[in-house]
Amino acid sequence: MVGPKEWMSRMKYRWRAFRPKVVPGILYWAVRFIGSTMRLQVQGLTEIQPKTIYCGWHGRSFIFANYARGRKIWLLVSLSNDGEIQNRLFTRLGYQIIRGSTGRGGVRAAVESIRALRAGGTMVVSPDGPRGPYHEVQGGVMLMAQKSGAAIVPVGMAATPGTILKSWDKYLLPWPFGKGRILVGPPIYVPTDATEDEVEALRLELQNEMIRLEEEAERQLGMRA
C-alpha cells in the first residue's frame, strides 16, 4: 500500500511532467484575451526594426509579449522547467526561440543570438533576467550588441489595473479591459572597439533610460505622481 508521502511525491512528479503540456495553452489564451481587451498605446515605435535588440524589464514582459506576437522575433528562454513552459507559449505566440541563460547554456545562446542578429534578425531581451537583480542590466545584452553591430533599443512599459506578484522581478499581471503603454527610446550602439569603461557607460545609459521610460509610462497612466 502506498503511503501519503509517497503518493504526494508521485503526484508532484506526474504534475511536473504534465505541466509543460497544459500550462502553455492556458497562458496563451490568457495573453491573447488580456492583450485583445487592453487599450494599448505605443509611443516612439512605428515598425519593428531588423538587427535590433528591444530591451524591456522582465517584470513587464507580459505587455510586449502580445504586442509583438507573430513577427518571428527571436527570444531567449532559459533551459529550466519553467523555461520549457515559456518555450511552448512563445512558440505558439509566433516567436523564434533560442534556449539558454546566464546559468545554463549561456555561451551557446550568446553565439546563436549574435548569429541571428548579424543575419538581420530582431530580438526581445529582458536584460535583468532570468533571476535579477531587479532593474539591473546584465552584461550579456551589451556583448550581443557589440559583436553583432545591432542597435539596443530601451523600452518602458506599464499597465493598469493589474496585480504585482511577489517575485524578484515584481511581475505585473495586467487585468482584462485595462490600459497599457509601451514607450520606446532612441537606439544605443556599442562600437566593436569600445573599451570596458565605454561599454559600462553605455550599460548604465541603457539601464537609466529603461527606468525613466517605465516611470514615464506609469505617469501617463496615473500610476505615479
N, C-alpha and C positions, 0 to 999 in steps of 0.2 A: 504493500500500500504506500502511495506517495504522500509524504508529509507536507504540511502547509508551506514550509520554507522551500522545499524542493519544487513544489507546484508553482510558487511565485517565481522562482528562478527560471523555470521552464517558460512561463508566460512572458517574462521580461525578454528572454532570448527570442521567442517567437515574434514578439512585438517589434524588437529591433530589426529582425529580418523582414517583417511585413510592412513596417513604417514607410520605407522608401517607395513602396508600391502604391500606398494610399494617400499619404500626406501631400505629395506634389500636386495631385489632382484637386484636392481641397483648396490648397493655397492658390492654384492657378485661377479657380473661379472666384476666390476672394479678391485677388488682384484685379481681375477683369471687372468684377462688379463694382468695387470701390472706385477703381480708376474711371469707369464709364460714367459714374454719377458725380465725380469730382469736378467742380468748376475751376479748371486749371488755367493759369496764365503763365506764359513763358516769356521772359524778357532777355534780350541780348543774344537770341539764337533764332535764326530763320530756317536753317537747314543743318542737319548733322554733317560734319566735315570729315573727309578722309584723312588718314595719317594724323589722327588727333586722339589724345587721351583725355577724356572727360572725367574730372575728379570731384566726387561728392562724398560727404561723410557717410560712414557705414550705417549710422542710425537713421538716416533719411533715405535709404536706398529704395524703399517701397514706392516713393513718389516717382522716381525716374524709371523704375522697372516697367511700369505700364506705359509711360510716355514713349519710351524708345523701343518698345517691343516690335518684333517682326522686321527689323532693319539689318539683321545679320551682324550686329555689333559683337565684338569679342569681349568676353567677360572672364575674369579669373575666379575660380571656385576651388576651395580647399579640398584636400583628399580625405577629409574626415567623414564620419557617418552623416552628419548634418550637411556636409558638402555634397553628398550624393543626392540628398533631397533637393538642394539648390540646383544641382546639375540637371535633374529631370524637370524641375519647374521652369528654369530659364531656357532650357532647350525647347520646351513647349511654347514659351513666350517668343521664340524666334531668335534667340541669341546663339552665338557660337562660343563654345566653352573651351577654356584652357584650364586643366586641373593642376593645382599646386598652390602653395602658400609659403610664408616665411618659415613655417615649422616643418613641412614635408614637401618635397618636390619643387623647392623654390628655384633652384638653378635651371632645371629643365623648363619650368613655367616661364622664367625670365627670357630664356633663349627663344621659346616659341612666341612669346609676346613681341619681342623685338623683330622677329622674322615677319610676323603678321603686320606690324606697323610699317616696316620697310616696304611691304607689298601694297601699301595704301589702305590697310585696314583701320578701323576705328575701334577704340577700346573704352570701356567704362570701368573705372577703378575706384575702390574705396581705400584711400591711402592710409587710413588709420586702422584698417582691418588686417586679419580677421579677429584679433584679440586686443587691439589698442596699443598704446594708451589712447584714451578718448581725445578726439580732436587734435591728434598729433600726426603729421605727415611722416611716413616712414621713407627710408631711402630708396626702396625698390622702384617707385614710380620715376624718380629722378634718373636712375640708371637706365630705365627703359627709354626715356625721352632722349637722354644723351647719346645712347648707342644707335637709336633709330632715326633721330632727327625729327621726331614727331613733336607737335605742339602739345603743351599741357594746358587745359582749359579748366579754371576753377568754377565750381557750381555750388550754389547755395539753395537749399530747399526748405519749405515749411508747409504745413497743412493744419487746418483747424475745422471742426473739433477733432480730437484724436486722443489716444492713450499712449503715454510714455511708459514703456516697460522697464522693469527693474533689472536691466542688463548693463554690462560695461559701457555699451555704446548709447544708452538711453534711447533705445529704438522707438521711433514714432510710428504707431499704427493708426493711420487715418480712419475716421468713421465715414460711412456712406453719406453722400449728398453734402459733403463739406466743400471747403475752398482750399486751393493749393497754389503755391508759387514755385517757379523754377527760375532762378536768376543766374545768368551766365556772364562771367567776366572775360576780360581780354586774354589772349593766349600768352603763355610763357614758354620761352625756348631755352634749352640747356645746350650751350655750344659744346661740340665734341672735344675741344681743347680746354674746357673750363677746369680751373683748379678746384681742390676740395673746398676751399673757402668760398669760392664763387658759387659752387653747387649748393653749399649750405645757405648762402644768402638767398638763392632762388627758392630753396625749400621753405625757408621762413616766409618769403614773399607769397608763395602759394598757400601756405597754411593760414597766414593772416587774412588773405583775400577770401578764402573759403569761409572763415569765421565771419568776416564782415558781410559777405553775401547772405549767409544764413541768418544773421541778425537783421539784415535789411528785409529779407523775405518775411521774417516774423513780425517786423514793424508794420509792413504793408497789410498784414492780416490781423493787426491789433493784438498780437500775442506778447508784445513788449512795448514799453513807452518809447 
